[in-house]
Amino acid sequence: MSSLEIRATISHRLPLFPPRQVHNWFRTAGTLSNLLSLAGSRKDQVIRQRFVSSIMRIMQLIASGESSRNKLAALLSTFSVFLVIIVYVGFVSYGQWTHWKTNTTWYDQLAISFEHGQLSLQVTPSPALVALHDPYDPAERKPLGYSNYIGDLSLYQGKYYLYFGPAPVIIDLALKLLTINAIGDQYPTFIFVIGILILQSLLLIRFGQRFYPDAPLWLMPMCIFFVGLASPSTWMLSEASAYTLAIAGG
């Protein structure tokens, strides 16, 4: 298939792109390839040939048929998902990438309790707190200081309980097969947010295939990218803790 045939077929298959814009694509590709060949060395010629063949291959995928077009759309959408995941790593690590700050480990403690066949946490309340006439009274608790009780856990009959949903424990129990160290709540939060990203991406793709089958190829990857970076996903990662894990994991 010649370049003219490819150009005409693309204009037919992608009516949202006018023929003049398709022509500009080819002209831009030709200009870039000419710039690559200015040095004139054999290495530059090889780069130029590979660049042009890559551009032509993408154009052929768009023009060769619906099956190839769907493959290219899936490839671009997958790339967009991986790009969002990279941004997620930046958020959950506060830009440090390899070091992820641990804010809480409550679900790790709940996983340990489940392994021991109990619902209460392994954390033992302060004896001074338990000895109070009414440990639920803030005024009576005030002389003890904040270090003697945990405000966001439920105290019942001398034991602490986590009142958030227990579903995220499944991830902690799986991760405990790989490590003996305490698992910060930021790790299962990250896993659940990625799960949300994948599910919403599949939903977008299904929606696009059903209602907008002729939409341009770039539209779906852009939708996946921007929806993936929308709140609250990025907020949950930047504040990853037991609170956001309960939101992400239910």
JOPEGI-V698316 format. One record per residue. N is the residue number from 1. RES is the residue in three letters. OMEGA is omega in radians with two decimals (* if undefined). Layout:
BEGIN
[[N/RES/OMEGA] [N/RES/OMEGA]]
END
This chain:
BEGIN
[[1/MET/-3.12] [2/SER/-3.14] [3/SER/3.13] [4/LEU/3.12] [5/GLU/3.11] [6/ILE/-3.12] [7/ARG/-3.13] [8/ALA/-3.13] [9/THR/3.11] [10/ILE/3.13] [11/SER/3.14] [12/HIS/-3.06] [13/ARG/-3.13] [14/LEU/-3.05] [15/PRO/3.13] [16/LEU/3.08] [17/PHE/-3.14] [18/PRO/-3.13] [19/PRO/-3.13] [20/ARG/3.12] [21/GLN/3.09] [22/VAL/3.09] [23/HIS/3.13] [24/ASN/3.07] [25/TRP/-3.09] [26/PHE/3.13] [27/ARG/3.10] [28/THR/3.12] [29/ALA/3.13] [30/GLY/3.12] [31/THR/3.13] [32/LEU/3.14] [33/SER/3.09] [34/ASN/3.09] [35/LEU/3.14] [36/LEU/-3.07] [37/SER/-3.08] [38/LEU/-3.09] [39/ALA/3.06] [40/GLY/3.13] [41/SER/-3.14] [42/ARG/3.12] [43/LYS/3.12] [44/ASP/3.11] [45/GLN/3.12] [46/VAL/3.11] [47/ILE/-3.14] [48/ARG/-3.12] [49/GLN/3.14] [50/ARG/3.13] [51/PHE/-3.13] [52/VAL/-3.14] [53/SER/3.10] [54/SER/3.11] [55/ILE/-3.13] [56/MET/3.14] [57/ARG/3.10] [58/ILE/3.12] [59/MET/3.12] [60/GLN/3.10] [61/LEU/3.13] [62/ILE/-2.99] [63/ALA/-2.95] [64/SER/3.14] [65/GLY/-3.07] [66/GLU/-3.12] [67/SER/3.13] [68/SER/3.11] [69/ARG/3.11] [70/ASN/3.11] [71/LYS/3.13] [72/LEU/3.10] [73/ALA/3.11] [74/ALA/3.13] [75/LEU/-3.14] [76/LEU/3.12] [77/SER/3.10] [78/THR/3.09] [79/PHE/3.13] [80/SER/3.10] [81/VAL/3.13] [82/PHE/3.10] [83/LEU/3.10] [84/VAL/3.13] [85/ILE/3.10] [86/ILE/3.09] [87/VAL/3.10] [88/TYR/3.13] [89/VAL/3.10] [90/GLY/3.14] [91/PHE/-3.04] [92/VAL/-3.14] [93/SER/-3.09] [94/TYR/3.10] [95/GLY/-3.14] [96/GLN/3.01] [97/TRP/-3.06] [98/THR/-3.13] [99/HIS/-3.11] [100/TRP/-3.09] [101/LYS/3.11] [102/THR/3.11] [103/ASN/3.10] [104/THR/3.06] [105/THR/-3.04] [106/TRP/-3.13] [107/TYR/3.00] [108/ASP/3.11] [109/GLN/3.10] [110/LEU/3.09] [111/ALA/3.09] [112/ILE/3.10] [113/SER/3.11] [114/PHE/3.11] [115/GLU/3.11] [116/HIS/3.07] [117/GLY/3.13] [118/GLN/-3.13] [119/LEU/3.14] [120/SER/3.14] [121/LEU/3.12] [122/GLN/3.14] [123/VAL/-3.13] [124/THR/3.11] [125/PRO/3.10] [126/SER/3.09] [127/PRO/3.12] [128/ALA/3.12] [129/LEU/-3.12] [130/VAL/-3.08] [131/ALA/-3.14] [132/LEU/3.10] [133/HIS/3.10] [134/ASP/-3.10] [135/PRO/3.13] [136/TYR/-3.14] [137/ASP/-3.12] [138/PRO/-3.13] [139/ALA/3.13] [140/GLU/-3.12] [141/ARG/-3.00] [142/LYS/-3.13] [143/PRO/-3.12] [144/LEU/-3.07] [145/GLY/-3.08] [146/TYR/-3.08] [147/SER/-3.08] [148/ASN/3.06] [149/TYR/3.13] [150/ILE/-2.98] [151/GLY/-3.05] [152/ASP/2.97] [153/LEU/3.14] [154/SER/3.09] [155/LEU/-3.12] [156/TYR/3.12] [157/GLN/3.04] [158/GLY/-3.14] [159/LYS/3.09] [160/TYR/3.08] [161/TYR/3.04] [162/LEU/-3.03] [163/TYR/3.05] [164/PHE/3.12] [165/GLY/-3.06] [166/PRO/-3.04] [167/ALA/-3.12] [168/PRO/3.13] [169/VAL/-3.13] [170/ILE/3.12] [171/ILE/-3.14] [172/ASP/3.13] [173/LEU/3.10] [174/ALA/3.14] [175/LEU/-3.13] [176/LYS/3.03] [177/LEU/-3.08] [178/LEU/-3.07] [179/THR/3.08] [180/ILE/-3.12] [181/ASN/3.07] [182/ALA/-3.09] [183/ILE/3.10] [184/GLY/-3.09] [185/ASP/3.13] [186/GLN/-3.10] [187/TYR/3.07] [188/PRO/3.05] [189/THR/3.12] [190/PHE/-3.13] [191/ILE/-3.14] [192/PHE/3.12] [193/VAL/3.06] [194/ILE/3.08] [195/GLY/3.08] [196/ILE/3.12] [197/LEU/-3.11] [198/ILE/-3.12] [199/LEU/-3.13] [200/GLN/3.08] [201/SER/3.09] [202/LEU/3.11] [203/LEU/3.11] [204/LEU/-3.14] [205/ILE/3.13] [206/ARG/3.12] [207/PHE/3.14] [208/GLY/3.14] [209/GLN/-3.07] [210/ARG/-3.00] [211/PHE/-3.10] [212/TYR/-3.08] [213/PRO/-3.10] [214/ASP/3.14] [215/ALA/3.14] [216/PRO/-3.04] [217/LEU/-3.07] [218/TRP/-3.01] [219/LEU/-3.09] [220/MET/3.07] [221/PRO/3.11] [222/MET/3.10] [223/CYS/3.13] [224/ILE/-3.11] [225/PHE/-3.05] [226/PHE/3.08] [227/VAL/3.12] [228/GLY/-3.12] [229/LEU/3.14] [230/ALA/3.05] [231/SER/0.24] [232/PRO/-3.05] [233/SER/-3.13] [234/THR/3.09] [235/TRP/-3.14] [236/MET/3.14] [237/LEU/-3.13] [238/SER/3.10] [239/GLU/-3.00] [240/ALA/-3.14] [241/SER/3.12] [242/ALA/-3.13] [243/TYR/-3.14] [244/THR/3.08] [245/LEU/3.09] [246/ALA/3.11] [247/ILE/-3.07] [248/ALA/-3.06] [249/GLY/3.12] [250/GLY/*]]
END
